[in-house]
Structure formats: structure tokens, C-alpha cells
Amino acid sequence: MRTLAEFPGAGLPEETGDSYAANALLKARVAARHTGLLALGDDSGLEVDALGGAPGLRSARFGGPGLDDAGRCARLLAALSGVDEARRGARFRCVIALVDPGGGEHLVEGVAEGVILTAPRGRGGFGYDPLFYYPQLGRTFAELSEGDKARVSHRGRAVESVQRLLRECYTSPAG
């Protein structure tokens, strides 16, 4: 596997799509066109029920420019101030686009359901992981080992789906 950075003059386009799928396809199309190879692009975000699905597509920019992960977490907690646990349902969603240079396009999605806590817990992960409680394992994503997180996260599930897709669509039968 190679990254787009390994190709001179290549760069990721601005995320201008109106959905995770649109942004993932935009990236994968640019990569496939520039490299002439099968390419992956992804987009992901956190969707909080009490906020009507926000921050969603704008998860990395939630709260405005200049905020780091801790600042975005603080902004999310402020937005949820006074919201009871029953309305703090949330999910991480990841869409991966697979584009081949011949124009074939596929999309897969991974989702992890959880709850937004009232205070951060854990030191691992990044982004909103310290606030995202995953009930099935009784911990936040920031409290999970890298292996456990990869197994249950939205991104891990999407990667699993794209691996299946690659085996089904791009592996020639033995013979």
C-alpha cells in the first residue's frame, strides 16, 4: 500500500461534499486519477443525537478554526450542557470509497454506536475518543487498546468491509 504523499505533485482536494460519501469519493477519485492505481478515500465524523447529528461532516472543524482536539471536546461538552444521558446517544460514522482507474466505484460504511459522557475519560485515541463511551465494552474509545478500538470502531468496521470488497471484486479466482 502506498500513500498519496509518495506521488510527486499529488495532494488531497478540499472536502467540499455534502456527505461523507461525497468527500470520500472526491479524495479517491483524485488519487486514482493522479496515480493510475486503485485508490481509497475516506471521510468520517461524530453524530450526536441531541445536536441533530452535529458535528457530523464538520467534526474536525467543530467550534471554529484554531481548536485542537481538547478544544473541540470542550466545545461539544458545552453544547451538551444540561442534556441528560438518555439524549446523549451518538455514533461515529466512516465511509470509505474505493475507486479504480477504469472508473469503477464502491462505497462501504462503518458505524459505532455510543454515548457522549459529561467529562473526558482515558488517554488514548484522538479527537472525541475521551468523550465517546462504547457500552458494549464499558469504556470510552480513549480507554481501549489500539487492537480493541480497531476491532469495534467505525473506521475498523469500514476497513473490514473494504477488505471483503477487495477480495470479492479484485481478486482473481485460483486456477
N, C-alpha and C positions, 0 to 999 in steps of 0.2 A: 504494500500500500504506500502511496506517495501523497504528499500534501501539495496544495496549490502553490505554496511558497517555493517549492522546488522548481517551478517553471518560470523562467525569466519573463518579466512583463505581466505576469498574472496577478490579479487582485480580485478580491471579493466585491461584488456590487453592493450598493446601499440597499438595505431592506426596505423596499417601498411597497411590498404586497399588503393586501388587506386580510391575509390569513397566514397561518403557519405554513400551510401547503404552498401558497404562492411564493413566500420567501424562500422556502426550501428548494422549490423548482427553479427559482431565479438563480440561486447560487449553483445548483447542479448543472443547469444549462450553460452558464458561463464557463464552469470548469470543464465540461465535456467539449465545448466548442474550442476552448483555448488549448486543451491538451490532446484532443483526439482520442481520449480514453473514456472508459466507463467512469462516471463520477457520482459522488454522493454530496448532497447538501442537506442541511437540517435547520430547523428553527424550533424553538421551544419557549415555554413560559409557564407562569403560575397563574391559575384562575381561582379566584376567591368568590364563593357564592354570595356573601353579604355585600360584595362590591360589584355585583353584576358581571362577574367574570374578569374584572380587572385584577392585577395589572395586565394580564394576557400578553398580547403581542408587544406591549411596551414594558415588559418585566425588567429588562436590562436598563431601561431609562426611566423607570418609575420614580417620581419625586423630582425629576428635573436633572439637568446636567450637573456634573461635578460630584454626585453622590457615589460613595463606594458601597460595597455590599452591606456594611453595618448601617450606613445612612439609609439605604433602601429598606432594610428591615425595620429601622426606627420609623420610617415614613409609613410602612404597612401597619405597624402596631398603632400608630396614631390614627390612621384611617379606620381601624377596627376598635378603637377605644369605646368601651361600653357595649360592644356586641357580645352577646352570650355565646357559649361554646356550641350550642345547637345550631347556630347560624354561621359558624366559622369553618364549615366544610370547604375543602379546596382540593385542587388537583394540579399536578404538574403534567403538562402535555408536551410531547415531542413528535414532530413529523419529519421523516427522512424521505427525501426524493432521490431516486436512482435514475440517472439519465445516461443512455448510451449514445455514442457519437452518431449513430444512424437515426436518432430521433425517438427511440423507444423511451417511454417514461413510466415510472411506477412510484407510488406513494405508500408508505407504511406509517403507522402511528403507534405510539406507546403512551399509556396513561397510568399514573399512580395517584390513588385517592388518599386523602388525609385530612388533617385538621390544622388550622393555624393556632399556635399557642399564644399565650399572653406575654411570654418572655422567652428569649432565646435559650436553647439547651444544646450543649455539645460544642466540640472544637473542630470537627472535621468538615468536609464538604466545602461548599461555597454558596454564594447567593443567599437564597431564602432557606437553605437547609436547616439552620438552627431553629427556625420557627415552624417547620413542616413536620408535624407529628404523624408517623405512619403506624396506625393502630395494630396492623397485623403483627408487627414486631415489637410494639410497645416502646418505640424510641423515635427520636427525630432523625431525619436524614443525616444531620451532623453528628449523631451518636453512633451511626452504623459504620462497620468496617467497609473498606472500599469494595470488597467482594460482595458483601450483603447488599450494599447500595446498588452495585452494578446489576445484581440479580433482580431487584424489585423496582428500581427506578423507572421513570418514564423513558429515559434515554436507553437504559439497558433493555427494556422491553422492545423499543423500536429497533435497536441494533439486532436483537434476536430475530425479529420479523424480517429485517433486510437480509440477514444471513440465510434464512429459509428461502426468501425470494431469489437470492443469487444462486442457491443450489438448484431451485426449480427451473429458473429461466435461463441461466447462463452456464450451466454445467452440461457438457455433452455426455450422453449415455455411454456406459462402458461397453466395449465391444470390440 
